[in-house]
Amino acid sequence: MKTILSRKGFDSQNGGIPSPILHENGEYKFLPLPIPFEDGIKFSEVLLLKDKTALDIINELNPNLKLKSEYCHLDPDLIKHNLLHRSNDWKPSFGQINQAQVHLSNEGISENDLFLFFGWFKFAEIVKGKINFSKEKNQEYPNGFHAIFGYLQVDKVFPVNNKNNIENWLTNHPHIKYKIKDNLDNNTIYTAKDYFTFDKSINLKSVFMLITMLIKTNQILV
């Protein structure tokens, strides 16, 4: 099983603010903000909380922030309730193109390999119905920090230019539906397994110690 670190979501160039983490009912809830894009689904359509869209959260965290676009690139797409009216066949998925996909292809990324998605985050809290960055909880890292917020263990790999093999529920994926689809040379979508599995001979503690080191030193694989 190969492990791939992939940085996603808002950063200093794409979005300009960290994504928030809420601490509710004893659990931390990561709310990764998808990057602005020229074509795609609107921020106002991405439901990150039951009563707040991505646009609501961005406006509450920084009312003066000017987004490059009203559209965003929801990829990786990991949580079903982030969008309404999903197909019953929907599964988490992730698309790649260009040099990033060349690297994955050269490494032979396939079934059972593991993507770990990380991004720039800060702790947040809801006060009087609005989400704000927490001054108290961010004292140690006032500029935010990097954290792993999701994963995808590969089930199937779909080259987008091989349309005969694309499953129907994938037709709404941003790597198929929007302008990014025009890059057909190596446009590829990875879909998730229903359940996480791993080789019991793998020392997971050592794997995650290595991942932590890579993130801290910015030695990112993808």
Buried (B, 14 or more C-beta within 10 A) or exposed (E): EBBBBBBBBBBEEBBBBBBBBBEEEEEEBBBBBBBBBEEBBEBBBBBBBEEBBBBBBBBBBBEEEEBEBEBBBBBBBBBEEBBEEBEEEBBBBBBBBEEBBEBBBEEEBBEBBBBBBBBBBBBBBBEEEEBBBBEEBBEEEEEBBBBBBBBBBBBBBBBBEEEEEBBEBBEBBBBBBBEBBEBEEBBBBBBBBEEEEEEEEEEEEEBEEEBEEBBEEEEEBB
